[in-house]
Every structure is written in C-alpha cells, then in structure tokens.
Amino acid sequence: MKTYDTRAPKKPTNLTINSDLLSKARKMNINLSATLETALAERLRTRQKELWLRENRKAIQAYNGFVEKEGVFGDDIRTF
C-alpha cells in the first residue's frame, strides 16, 4: 500500500530548524528536502499503522481468540 503519491508535485514550504544542526548538515552536503521527505514518509507509515491497529483492535482480538480456540485451516494436515 502506498503511503502517499510519490509523483505529486513538490511544494515549497517554510520551516524552522536548529541553526547548528542546519549548519552541520549543509557542511556534510546533506540534502535537506530529501532527508525530510524520507523522515516524514517513515513517520506517516508508522502513524498509519498505529491508527489501523487501533481501529481494528477488536477484530484482531476476535480472530486471535478464534484461532486459539479452533486453530487454523489445515492445522491437522500440515507437516511443518
């Protein structure tokens, strides 16, 4: 599942950052836009996963309870 549209156009934005951190990143030729985009995408994936788990908690618990009680299809025939 895609977290966001990677083909969407870039949009300029303003933000604030620790001046020492910025200076050191520039000296190391770190691409700020790419780094922020990567970090934001990872944070977004994490938050979406947390939200999905929270929204589906009851169904997951019900399924796990069913499997604990009844097992899963093929338990009696698999050899591993």
C-alpha positions as CSV (number, residue, x, y, z in Angstrom):
1,M,0.0,0.0,0.0
2,K,1.3,3.4,-0.9
3,T,1.6,5.9,1.9
4,Y,1.5,8.9,-0.3
5,D,1.6,9.9,-4.0
6,T,5.3,10.0,-4.8
7,R,4.5,11.6,-8.2
8,A,2.8,14.6,-6.6
9,P,4.5,17.9,-7.4
10,K,6.9,19.4,-5.0
11,K,5.7,22.4,-3.0
12,P,7.9,24.9,-1.3
13,T,7.4,25.4,2.4
14,N,9.0,27.3,5.3
15,L,10.1,25.6,8.5
16,T,12.4,26.3,11.4
17,I,15.4,24.2,12.4
18,N,18.2,24.4,14.9
19,S,20.8,26.6,13.4
20,D,23.7,24.4,14.4
21,L,22.1,21.3,13.1
22,L,21.4,23.1,9.8
23,S,25.0,24.4,9.5
24,K,26.4,20.9,10.1
25,A,24.0,19.3,7.7
26,R,25.0,21.7,5.0
27,K,28.7,21.2,5.6
28,M,28.1,17.5,5.1
29,N,26.2,18.1,1.9
30,I,23.0,16.5,3.3
31,N,20.0,17.1,1.0
32,L,17.5,18.6,3.4
33,S,14.5,18.2,1.3
34,A,15.2,14.5,0.5
35,T,16.0,13.8,4.2
36,L,12.9,15.5,5.4
37,E,10.7,13.7,2.8
38,T,12.2,10.3,3.8
39,A,11.7,11.0,7.5
40,L,8.1,12.3,7.0
41,A,7.2,9.3,4.9
42,E,8.5,6.9,7.6
43,R,6.7,8.8,10.3
44,L,3.5,8.7,8.3
45,R,3.8,5.0,7.7
46,T,4.2,4.5,11.5
47,R,1.2,6.6,12.4
48,Q,-1.0,5.0,9.8
49,K,0.0,1.5,11.1
50,E,-0.8,2.6,14.7
51,L,-4.2,4.0,13.6
52,W,-5.0,0.9,11.6
53,L,-4.1,-1.4,14.6
54,R,-6.2,0.8,16.9
55,E,-9.2,0.8,14.5
56,N,-9.0,-2.9,14.0
57,R,-8.1,-4.0,17.6
58,K,-11.4,-5.7,18.3
59,A,-11.4,-7.7,15.1
60,I,-7.8,-8.7,15.6
61,Q,-8.6,-9.9,19.2
62,A,-11.7,-11.8,18.0
63,Y,-9.7,-13.5,15.3
64,N,-6.9,-14.4,17.6
65,G,-9.4,-15.8,20.1
66,F,-11.0,-17.9,17.4
67,V,-7.6,-19.3,16.2
68,E,-6.6,-20.0,19.8
69,K,-9.9,-22.0,20.3
70,E,-10.4,-23.5,16.9
71,G,-6.9,-23.5,15.3
72,V,-6.4,-22.5,11.6
73,F,-7.5,-24.3,8.5
74,G,-5.1,-27.1,7.7
75,D,-3.5,-27.5,11.1
76,D,-4.3,-31.1,11.1
77,I,-2.8,-31.8,7.7
78,R,0.4,-29.7,7.5
79,T,3.7,-31.3,8.1
80,F,5.8,-28.4,9.4
